[in-house]
Amino acid sequence: MGSIKGVGDFERVRAVSIEIELFGRRCRVMSIEALIRAKEAIGRDKDMIAVKELRAIAEKQRQT
C-alpha cells in the first residue's frame, strides 16, 4: 500500500496514527480523524454512513 486516499503516504499515515493496546500487544492504528478523512475521500454510500458514526464516536471521546 503506497498511500491512503484522503490521508497520504505511509509517513503521513504514521504521523496521524495512535498507539493502542490490542490483545496484550501495542499496535499503531490510524486516528479516528484520519479514518474519517479517508472514508470521506472514498465517498461511497457505506463510507459516508460510517463517517456519521465515526463523528459521533469522536464527539463522545472529546466529551470524556
N, C-alpha and C positions, 0 to 999 in steps of 0.2 A: 504494500500500500504506500503510494508516494505522498498522497495528501488526502485531506478530508474536506469536501466542499463546504464552504462557509466558515471553516476554521483555519486551514492552511496546511503547510508541510509538517513533517514529523517534529521538527524542532518547535514549531508554533503549538502543535497539539500537546507536546510535552510541557511547554511553558504554561498552558492553561489546564493542566491536569492536577488532580489532587491525589493524595495517598490515603488509602483506606485499608482496614484490616478485613480480610475475607478468608474464612475457614482457617484462621490462625496464621495467615500469611499477609504481609504487607504488599499491596498492589497499587499501581497507578491507574487511574481512570480519568476520562475527560470530566471536567467540571460540568455541573448541570447547565450553566450558562453557555458553555461551548457546545454541549449537546443540543440545546435549543437552537443555537445559530446554525448548526449542521442540518438539523431537521427542517428549519425554515428555508435554507438554501436548496434543499432537495425539493421541497414543496408538494410532495404527494399528499393526497387527502388524508391517508393514515398518519403521515408525519405531522400534518397540521393539527390533527386531533391529539396526537401525543404532545405537541407543543403546548396546547392548552393545559394538559395535565401536568406537564413539567413546570410550567409557570406557576401553577397552584402549589406544587411541592416546594419550589424555590421560595415563594412568598411565605409559606408556612415555616420554612427553615430560617428565614430572616427574622421572623417574629419570636423565635425561641432563643 
